[in-house]
């Protein structure tokens, strides 16, 4: 998103005018971690001495990750939120981000609310835009976010230990319910009353990155990730990386009233395989329970103990209230499986 090669007398149009109008925030002081922001071939970040960089990229493609008629302000929010959620899962603090965006046309009436949604979330977490690129093409948004974490404090997928408790933050399944509503899936239309629908759509379109909780968990939790493709599918990433198994307590999964009212097969679809929740799924030793509750309270984010980690590598079980195995129905999202 460099403007270095723009002729001094170039009109305020085209790519550079688009950047200047919507993404170059003149007059705003750079935070201390940004040594050089938009305007040169590279941005320069200044992490805290002794810290490690945490870097993540996510791409949102129209028709694959969002509906064509989505509110552009919500899309701006979500494009950054899904990346900040990755930093949260590592316990990292944001430093800045880059934006690469392909646009069918330079549509100011669409770009203005998109940028508003993007920067509202960026400002809330002191995470400035420091560069990127724009081009013409099918709508495609790619953000790379940069953060920092102290050495040895990042929560990695491969750090779960047998005997750990298994936790999830917030609520899961609501974004999947919203997706089925947008798809006009018959069971969703039948079971979800009209007054409940706007809040569910908002949950899908404007996820909350759990940055405060992630940073509070650093040093307490062992392994963590954010739920983007479904609780079961994402949990399996931890199990494979750590060489462990897990037991999920079906009754302990947090569920809203709308989900609790569904038949179990649809509850499983939402709770176990619903993507776009961007809640944190993490493991921690049983000795940390009181400290974890304090961390949750300090970050104003609820957490729920939903099971435990076992020594049986790759084995995942779902138990009912009587301790009996229940079949895990359905599967989580895979970009290349559907």
C-alpha positions in Angstrom: 0.0 0.0 0.0 2.9 2.3 -0.9 2.3 5.8 -2.3 6.0 6.4 -3.0 5.8 6.1 -6.8 2.8 8.3 -7.3 3.6 11.4 -9.4 3.3 14.7 -7.5 0.7 16.0 -9.9 -1.4 12.8 -10.2 -5.1 13.3 -9.7 -6.9 11.9 -6.6 -8.2 8.9 -8.5 -7.3 5.3 -9.3 -5.4 3.1 -6.9 -3.5 5.8 -5.0 -6.6 8.0 -4.6 -8.5 5.0 -3.3 -5.7 4.3 -0.7 -5.5 8.0 0.3 -9.3 8.3 0.7 -9.9 5.1 2.7 -6.7 3.6 4.2 -4.1 6.3 4.7 -5.0 8.0 7.9 -3.1 11.3 7.7 -2.6 13.3 10.9 -2.8 10.2 13.2 0.3 9.7 15.3 1.9 6.2 14.9 1.9 4.2 18.1 5.3 3.5 19.6 5.6 0.1 17.9 5.5 1.6 14.4 8.8 3.1 13.4 7.5 3.7 9.8 4.0 3.2 8.5 2.3 3.5 5.1 4.2 5.4 2.4 7.4 3.4 1.8 8.2 0.0 0.3 8.1 -1.6 3.7 6.8 -0.7 7.1 9.1 -0.8 10.1 7.9 -2.3 13.4 9.7 -2.0 16.7 8.8 -4.9 18.9 9.5 -4.8 22.6 13.2 -5.8 23.2 13.4 -9.5 24.0 10.0 -10.4 22.6 9.2 -12.7 19.7 7.1 -11.8 16.7 3.8 -13.6 16.2 2.6 -13.4 12.6 -0.6 -14.7 11.0 -2.4 -14.3 7.6 -6.1 -15.0 6.7 -7.9 -14.6 3.4 -11.6 -13.9 3.0 -13.0 -14.7 -0.4 -16.5 -13.7 -1.5 -18.8 -16.6 -2.0 -16.5 -18.8 0.2 -16.2 -16.9 3.4 -18.9 -14.3 3.2 -22.1 -13.6 1.3 -22.1 -11.0 -1.5 -24.7 -8.8 0.3 -22.8 -8.7 3.7 -22.7 -5.3 5.4 -19.3 -3.9 4.3 -18.7 -2.4 7.8 -19.2 -5.9 9.3 -16.9 -7.4 6.7 -14.2 -4.8 7.6 -14.5 -5.8 11.2 -14.5 -9.5 10.5 -11.5 -9.4 8.2 -9.3 -8.1 11.0 -11.1 -9.9 13.8 -10.2 -13.4 12.4 -6.5 -12.4 12.4 -6.6 -10.8 15.8 -8.2 -14.1 17.0 -5.0 -15.9 15.9 -2.9 -13.6 18.0 -5.3 -14.2 21.0 -4.8 -18.0 20.7 -1.0 -17.5 21.0 -1.3 -15.0 23.9 0.2 -12.3 21.8 -0.2 -8.5 21.8 -1.0 -6.8 18.5 1.6 -4.6 16.8 0.0 -3.8 13.4 -1.4 -5.3 10.2 -1.2 -5.2 6.5 -4.2 -5.3 4.1 -4.1 -6.7 0.6 -7.5 -6.3 -1.2 -8.7 -7.1 -4.7 -11.8 -5.1 -5.7 -14.1 -5.4 -8.7 -14.2 -1.6 -8.8 -13.2 1.4 -6.8 -16.6 1.9 -5.1 -16.4 4.6 -2.5 -19.9 3.9 -1.1 -18.7 0.3 -0.3 -15.2 1.2 0.8 -16.1 3.9 3.2 -18.1 1.6 5.6 -15.6 -1.2 5.0 -12.8 1.0 6.2 -14.9 2.3 9.1 -15.5 -1.2 10.4 -11.9 -2.2 9.9 -10.5 0.8 11.7 -13.0 0.7 14.6 -11.7 -2.7 15.6 -8.0 -1.8 14.8 -8.2 1.3 17.1 -9.9 -0.7 19.9 -6.9 -3.0 20.0 -4.1 -0.4 19.2 -3.3 -2.3 16.0 -2.6 0.1 13.2 -2.6 -0.5 9.4 1.0 -0.3 8.3 0.9 -1.3 4.6 -0.5 -3.6 2.0 -1.7 -3.6 -1.6 -4.8 -3.0 -3.8 -5.7 -4.4 -7.2 -8.6 -5.0 -9.4 -10.2 -8.5 -9.3 -12.9 -10.6 -7.7 -13.5 -9.4 -4.1 -10.7 -10.9 -2.0 -9.4 -9.6 1.3 -6.1 -10.8 2.8 -4.8 -9.5 6.1 -1.5 -10.2 7.8 -1.3 -9.3 11.4 1.8 -8.9 13.5 2.1 -9.3 17.3 4.6 -9.9 20.0 4.9 -12.4 22.9 7.6 -13.1 25.4 9.8 -16.2 24.6 8.4 -19.4 26.0 5.0 -17.8 26.7 3.2 -18.5 23.5 0.4 -21.1 23.7 1.2 -23.7 21.1 -1.0 -26.5 19.7 1.6 -29.1 20.5 1.8 -28.3 24.3 -1.3 -30.2 25.6 -0.6 -32.7 28.3 -2.5 -35.8 29.5 -4.5 -34.8 32.6 -5.1 -31.2 31.4 -8.6 -29.8 31.6 -10.2 -28.7 28.3 -11.8 -25.3 28.1 -13.7 -23.1 25.7 -14.4 -19.4 26.0 -17.7 -17.7 25.5 -20.4 -19.4 23.5 -20.1 -21.8 20.5 -22.5 -22.7 17.8 -24.3 -19.4 17.2 -22.3 -18.5 14.1 -23.2 -21.9 12.6 -26.9 -21.3 13.4 -26.6 -17.9 11.6 -25.0 -19.6 8.6 -27.8 -22.1 8.3 -30.3 -19.2 8.5 -28.6 -17.4 5.7 -28.6 -20.6 3.7 -32.4 -20.9 4.5 -31.8 -24.4 5.8 -35.2 -25.9 6.7 -34.3 -27.0 10.2 -32.9 -23.6 11.1 -35.9 -21.8 9.8 -38.2 -24.2 11.6 -36.5 -24.0 15.0 -35.1 -20.5 15.3 -37.7 -17.8 16.0 -37.5 -14.6 14.1 -36.6 -12.3 17.1 -33.5 -14.4 17.8 -32.1 -14.1 14.3 -30.5 -10.6 14.2 -28.3 -11.4 17.2 -27.2 -14.7 15.6 -26.3 -13.0 12.3 -24.3 -10.4 14.2 -22.4 -13.2 16.0 -21.4 -14.6 12.6 -20.6 -11.2 11.0 -18.8 -9.5 13.9 -16.9 -12.1 15.9 -15.0 -10.9 19.1 -11.3 -11.6 19.1 -10.5 -12.8 22.7 -7.2 -10.8 23.0 -7.6 -9.9 26.6 -8.3 -13.5 27.6 -5.5 -14.9 25.5 -2.9 -12.6 27.1 -4.3 -13.4 30.5 -4.0 -17.2 29.8 -0.4 -16.9 28.7 1.7 -18.7 31.4 -1.4 -20.6 32.7 -2.7 -22.6 29.7 -0.6 -25.2 27.9 -2.1 -25.4 24.4 -4.6 -23.2 22.6 -6.2 -22.3 19.3 -9.1 -20.3 18.1 -12.2 -22.1 16.8 -12.6 -21.2 13.1 -13.6 -24.5 11.5 -15.5 -26.2 14.3 -14.7 -27.3 17.9 -14.1 -31.0 17.0 -12.1 -30.3 13.9 -9.9 -27.7 15.6 -9.5 -29.8 18.7 -8.1 -32.6 16.5 -5.3 -30.2 15.5 -4.3 -30.0 19.2 -4.5 -33.8 19.6 -2.4 -34.5 16.6 0.2 -31.9 17.4 0.4 -32.9 21.1 0.1 -36.7 20.6 -2.8 -36.9 23.1 -6.5 -37.7 23.2 -9.5 -36.0 24.7 -12.9 -36.5 26.3 -15.7 -33.9 25.7 -18.5 -33.7 28.3 -21.6 -33.2 26.1 -23.6 -31.6 29.0 -20.8 -29.1 29.8 -20.7 -27.5 26.3 -22.1 -23.9 26.7 -25.3 -23.6 24.7 -27.7 -20.7 24.3 -31.4 -21.4 24.6 -31.9 -21.4 20.9 -29.3 -24.2 20.5 -30.6 -26.2 23.5 -34.0 -26.3 21.9 -32.7 -28.0 18.8 -32.8 -31.8 18.2 -29.4 -33.3 19.2 -28.3 -33.9 15.6 -28.6 -30.2 14.9 -27.1 -29.3 18.3 -24.0 -31.3 17.3 -23.9 -29.5 14.0 -23.7 -26.2 15.8 -21.7 -27.0 18.9 -19.2 -29.5 17.6 -18.9 -28.5 13.9 -19.8 -24.8 13.8 -17.1 -22.6 12.4 -16.7 -18.8 12.7 -17.0 -18.8 16.5 -13.5 -17.5 17.0 -13.6 -18.5 20.6 -10.5 -19.9 22.3 -10.2 -23.6 22.9 -7.4 -24.4 25.4 -6.0 -26.9 27.8 -4.6 -26.2 31.3 -3.5 -28.2 34.3 -6.2 -28.9 36.9 -4.1 -27.0 39.5 -4.7 -23.8 37.5 -8.5 -23.8 37.8 -8.7 -20.9 40.3 -6.1 -18.8 38.4 -8.0 -19.4 35.2 -11.3 -18.2 36.7 -9.5 -15.0 37.9 -8.0 -14.5 34.4 -11.5 -14.9 32.8 -12.9 -12.4 35.3 -10.1 -9.9 34.6 -10.6 -10.2 30.9 -14.4 -10.1 31.2 -14.8 -13.3 29.2 -16.5 -16.4 30.3 -14.7 -19.8 30.2 -16.2 -23.3 30.4 -14.5 -26.5 31.4 -15.8 -29.0 28.8 -13.6 -32.1 29.3 -10.1 -33.3 29.7 -7.0 -34.4 27.8 -6.1 -38.1 27.9 -3.0 -40.1 27.1 -4.6 -42.1 24.1 -3.1 -40.4 21.1 -5.7 -39.2 18.6 -8.6 -40.7 20.5 -11.6 -38.3 20.9 -14.7 -39.3 22.9 -18.0 -37.6 23.5 -19.6 -38.6 26.8 -23.1 -37.9 28.0 -24.2 -37.1 31.6 -24.1 -40.8 32.6 -20.6 -41.2 31.3 -21.7 -43.2 28.2 -20.1 -42.7 24.8 -22.2 -40.8 22.3 -21.4 -40.9 18.5 -20.0 -37.7 17.1 -22.3 -36.9 14.2 -21.2 -34.9 11.1 -17.8 -33.2 10.4 -16.1 -29.9 10.6 -15.4 -27.5 7.8 -12.6 -28.2 5.3 -11.9 -25.8 2.4 -11.0 -28.7 0.0 -13.5 -31.3 1.2 -16.7 -29.6 0.1 
